[in-house]
Amino acid sequence: MRFLANMTKSAKSHTEFRLLNGSPPIVLGIGDENEESRCSQLMYSLGQPPSGGTPLCAHIAEVTNQIKQIQDKLRLHRQKAVLVIFTDGEPSDGDISLALEPLKTLPVMIVLRFCTDDSRIVSYWDSIDKQLELDMDVLDDLTGEAREVVTYNPWLTYGDPLHRIREFGCISRELDMIDEAPLSLEQMRAVCSML
């Protein structure tokens, strides 16, 4: 998260960080005079231990409404919003499938980044991904992701820069697939041209 916050700020990529408990959204990447203060506030919050429930459904509903308000502009410019979810569990405030369902019709890509090795949680989210058929890239940590990539695409050395780009929401079908299936020759060319 710290890396993504600094990358957002440097790239001037308007990003809203939502911590599930105890903090209003923090916006970075707009380059105004209060950017450093907001970044410091986010870094401080990220240093605090997690507490409370996981009201993920409520936050997803709020983000969905924000995307609905800008969907025409996104479509006009052939862009997508990127929703990155860092999670170590299941939501405590409802059915995540129902919360994510409205995103199917919106110009959005979802990146789900696990902060756990609990196989039950990984299975839970994998089933959500398969059930909803969203534009979603499910990511493990760097080491876990590298293991998956080498299983299907041993020609590719999967390192930190590639992992960070995927966490940031790089919209590429080929990068989404590198940990799921062997890439075709044309897909391999596409990945190499991105690198």
Beta strands, then each sheet from edge to edge (+ up, - down):
strand 1: 15-17
strand 2: 26-28
strand 3: 81-87
strand 4: 108-114
strand 5: 136-139
sheet 1: 1+ 2-
sheet 2: 3+ 4+ 5+
end
